[in-house]
């Protein structure tokens, strides 16, 4: 905890009176910071985690876009924007982690709860507004542009094709019975990647990680958080999360009032669903192989991996 006190003081000029751990997400640890009469939210991406470079590589690309959106769109007050450090940066780091600081949101994560009618309406408005912007905005979007690449497939194929020699026995026991399904999914994603590269699909700003744990109710306003995945991509990279939800008819009715000619591109939708499934599987395998987890962390990761593999076996994603 002392390191966080020093980070805040050195990089942000903040002298906290209290640092309280909060429930973190997939990518980062989280803390509530109290300093004087102001509260902050600190995200810490641990350098010990193999996946941290993936989550932090584009901070300096997506953070300015969030800043522009909150100043120039109807998303003001609906998305969090990282605060600048004393030296004008969106992040700071030490030997332990990479840090981003936000104003604290006094609210509650939707999480496992069903969206209310009011939340569904606000959520629909947020995505509809977000998808109204593309590469025409006066902030560089080139480095967050979708190219339909799947860079982790090489590692996934390498590890899963040599399960007998590279995997611990417990991981092998879970993965090996599903190798046929994994390889089939890999082949389909590679085929779709190649075909989509040759198409001229419309690109819009997309969150790419739409689930209830990234939604917070703050007073009367629903907020969409955790923007590490912000991309310039086809709308399907967001809609893949929504199309099977019971509220999708209400969502798409609102969406098409502004995006009147929108129609789902079936191959793009399939690509994003399949790529996400493989990405989640690889994330858990990677953690188990390389992250040096505690026994409790490892058990939780094994449980998550088993669930992902069961879903591809049953085709329910």
N, C-alpha and C positions, 0 to 999 in steps of 0.2 A: 504493500500500500504506500510505503514511503516513496517509492519510485514515481508513483502517479502524482503525489504532492509536488515532487521536484519537477516533473514534466510540465505540469500546469504552471508552476511559478516561472520556470525558465523560458518556456516557449510562448505562453499566453499571458504572462504577467498577472496571473490569477493566484491568489493565496487562499486555498480552500480551507474552510473550517470543518468540513465533513465530507468524506468520500464513502458512499454506500454502494456495495455491489447490487446490481439489478439483474433480472433475467435477461441473458444475452440471446443472440440469435445463432443461426448456423455458422456465420462467418466470424463473429467477434464477441468479445466480452463487453459488458456494459456496466456503467457506474453513474449514479446520481451525485453530482458535485454541488455542494452548498458553499457560497462565498458571499459574505455580506448579506444583502437582501435579494440576491439573485441565485437562481438554480440553473445548472447546466446538465447536459447528458453527454457522457464521454464514451466513445467506442474505442476499444483496444483490439487490434488485429495482432494476435500473437505470432511472433516470428518463428516460434518452434513448429508451427503448423505448416505442412507442406503446401496447403491450398492458399495460404495468405497472399503470395504474389499475384494469384489470379484475382483475388478480391480487391487488391489495392493498386494494381498497375495503372488503372484508368481514373484514379481519383482526380487528378489535375485536368482531366478531360470532361468528366461528367459534372463535377461540382460547379464550374462556371455556367453550365447549361441550366442547372437547378436555380442558380442565382438569377439568370436571365428570365426564366419562366415565372419565378415568384414576383418579378418586377413588371413583367410585360404580358401576363396572361391571367386567366381566371383561376389559376392554381394558387394564387397568393393566399396564404393561411391554410392551405390544404396539403402542402409538402414541406418537409424540413430542409433547411439549407445549412450546410456546415459553416461555422464561424471561422473567420480568418485568424491566424496566429498573429502575434506581435510583429512578425516579419512579413506578414501579408500572404502566408501560405494557407492551403486548405488542410494540411496535415503536418504532423511532426512525428519524430520517432526517436527511440533510444535503442539500446541493445536488446530489449525485451519485446518491443512492439511498435506498431504504427498507430497513431492516435488521431481521431477526429472529434471535434467538440461542437455541440449544438446547444441551442436553448432547450431547456427541459420542457417536455410536453406533459402537462398535467392531464393525464387521460388513462384509458384502459384499453389494452389490446383486445380486439374482437376474438381472436383465437378460435376456440372450439365452439363458440356461440354462433347460432344462425343469424345471418344478417336480417335486420328489420326492414320493413318497407322503406323507411326513411333512409337507412344506410344503403340499401340497394340503389335508391335514386341518386344519392350523393356519389357513390362509387361509380355509377354509370356516367355521371357528369364529369368526374375527374378523368376517366379514361377517354371519354369523348373529347374533352378539351386537350388532353395530352397528345392525342393522335391528330390534332389539327395542325401540328408543327412538324417540319421536316428540316431538310438541309438548307432551307431559305433563311433560317434564323441567323443573326449576325454573330454567332459563336461557332467556332470550328467543330464540326461533327465527324470529320473524316476518320478519326481514330476509333470512334464508337460505331462505325458503319458495319452492318452485317455483310459478310462475304460468304456465308454458308460453309465456313470451314469448321472442322471438328478435330482440333489438334490433339485432344486427349485420347482419340481412338487408337493411335499408334501404341501408346502405353497400355491401354486396356487390352488390346489384342496381344501385346507382348506378354503381359502377365497371365492372362487367361489361357493362352496357348501353351503355357509351360507350368501348369498348376502343380505338377508333381514335384518340381524342383524349387519353386520360388515362394510358395504360399505356406504359411503355418497350417497345421492340420485342421484347426477349427474353422479357418477361413475356407480352406479347400473343401471341407465337408458341406459348406453352405453353397459355394459357387459351382462346384463340379457338376452337380445334377442339373444345372440350368445352362451349361455351356452351349448346348445346341441353340437354345432360345437367344442367348446373348449374341452368338455369331450371326444368327439370322437377322437380328435387329441391327447389328453393325453393317451387314451387307446392304440392308434397305436404306439406312441413313447415308451410307456412302453413295448409293445410287441416286437418292434424292438430292444430296449435296451437289453432285455433278450436274443434274438436270436443272436445278434452281439457279445455279451460277450462270446458265445460258439464257435465263429469262430476265425481262425488265420489269421487276415487281416494284410497286410503289412503296417507298420507305417513309416511315413516320417515327417520331420519338416514342419509344416503348419502354415500359418498366421491366418487363421480362421475368418477374417473380411475383405474380399476383396470387396471394393466398391470404386467408384471414389473419395470420400471425403478422402480416405486414400492414394491417389496418388498425388504426387507433381511433377511439372515440374520445374527442377532447371537447367537453361541453356539448354543444349542439352540432359540432363539425366533425365529420369523418376525415381522417388524415391518412395518406398513403406514405409509408416510411420505407427505409432500406433500399436505397437507389443504386447499389453497386452494379446492378445489371443494366443500367440505362443504356439503350442502344438505338441507333437509327436502323430500323428494321421493318419488315412487313408487319401489319397489324396482327397477323396470326400468332406472332411471338408472345402477344399478350392474351389474345382471345382463346388460345389453347387451354388456358386455365379456367375459362368461364363457360365454354360451350356446353359442358355437361352439367353445369350447375342448374338447380331448379329455377333460379331467377334469371336465367339467360334470355328468355323471351322478353321480359321487362327491360333488361339491359339493352338488347339489340334494337328494341323499339326506340329507345332514347337515342342510341348511337346513330341510327339511320336518319334521324331528324336532321343531323348535321352532316353525316357522311352518307348522303342519299344513294349513291351508286355502289356502295360497298357490298361485295360478295366474298364469301370465304373461298380461298384458293386451297383446294383439297390437299395438293401435294405439299404446300407450305405448312399447312396445319399438321399433316402427318410427320413431316420433317421435325418440326418443333417438339411435338409430343415424344417422338422416338429419341431425339437428341437429348432432351431433358431427362428421360428415363435412364439412358446410358450414362449421362453426366452424373446423376445422383448415385448410380451404382458404382461408378469409378471413384467418386468422392469418398464413399464409405470404404471401398477396398484400399484406397490410398491412405486413409487415416489408419486403418488396421495394419498396413504394412510399414508405414514410415513415421507416424506421428508420436510414437512412444507414449501411448495413452495409459492412464491409470486403469486398474482392474474394472472399476465402475464405468469409466468412459468407454472402455473396450466392449463391455457387455452391452451397453446402450447402442454402440455403433453396430455390433453384430446383430442386434435385434432390428435395427433400421435396415441393414443390408438384406437380411432375410425377408423382410416385408417387401422391399423393392423387387427382389427376385421372384417372390410369390406372385406379385402383380404382373410381371411379364409372362410368367408361366400361365396365368389365368387370362391374360389379355384384358385387364380391367382398368388400365390407365388411359 
